[in-house]
Amino acid sequence: MTRPTLDESVKLDAEAVTILDRRRFPFERVWVRCTTVDEVAVAIEDMVTQSSGPYFAALFGMVLAARDAAGLPAADARAALDIAGGRLIASRATNNHLRKAVAAVLAEVDAAGPVVGEELVAAATRGAEAGDELYRAKSRALGEHSAKLLPDGARVLTHCWADAYLIETVAAAQRLGKDVSFFCTETRPYLQGARLTAETLAEMGVDTTLITDGMGASVLQGGLVDVLLTAADRVTLDGHVVNKVGTLGLAVAAHAFGVPFLAQVQAPDPAAPTAADVPIEHRDGTEVLHTLGVRTASDKVRGHYPAFDVTPPRFVTTIVTDRGPFVPAAVADYHR
């Protein structure tokens, strides 16, 4: 299978982390070059990359931090890595991928013992490479479990951009010989569904239909889809699903019309027993007043932009992890 463009959208070279600008894809293929940790963090904050993209950016950003700290004494270098990791984690707080990426690199550095210079850089690079491989392996497993839950001929409604989860689900369905088609919401205000999801599905040869965000309930009511399938930026131990704002409305409508909702996450977050433990990012409301750089409301209007919402477990049918599916009430069993 030909891997879609967005499967490799963050790269590390000898001098920088380069990130495909997802705000401009697919109309332009522009790479943003980041030579410092702060530049990587700003790229994440500014939505140059989204979904799992920040995870890979954080992995490689930590390598940049190790390169910058290579000339320091061991204790100072390690402290510098902590500061860099904190900066990256704070760049987008709702999704815990960033925390996992930083932890993967620091674990390898600590396993190497007090190290400086090239040994520090080598340890950080090993940690980033291991974190990259682990994420992709878990996503493949998650995709295989998800594909098994989709009937042949399934018509799937999805929201926002599920990234590796969606790619691996489609790839697994294709390996199983299942024919699936998708309805994608456009996902305002950055149009990830229109530009990222729909484009990637089309690249993979999947029948794809785009709808506006306001059409989801109508599509569900009309029996045009068989399942609602989204990623989750975080899942709590009591089964709440935190994802791109708009997921809640689709989940409630799916519940009302008897359509199952499958939420994908590699693992529930042990640091989030309940939804109250998840910080919800609120972005600048002016972002809502623009579409692809064009202002769509006058300066007499203000915008409001909670970037994520929380779907209670009663509206979630199944949470699919890399270890298989769980009903929301039992998702904490993942860690047992």
Secondary structure, 3 states (H helix, E strand, C coil): CCCCHHHHCEEECCCCEEEECCCCCCCCCCEEEECCHHHHHHHHHCCCCCCCHHHHHHHHHHHHHHHHHCCCCHHHHHHHHHHHHHHHHHCCCCCCHHHHHHHHHHHHHHHCCCCCHHHHHHHHHHHHHHHHHHHHHHHHHHHHHHHHHCCCCCEEEECCCCCHHHHHHHHHHHHCCCCCEEEEECCCCCCHHHHHHHHHHHHCCCEEEEECHHHHHHHHHCCCCCEEEEECCEECCCCCEEEECCHHHHHHHHHHCCCCEEEECCCCCCCCCCHHHCCCCEECHHHHHEECCEECCCCCCCCCEECEEEECHHHCCEEEECCEEECHHHHHHHHC
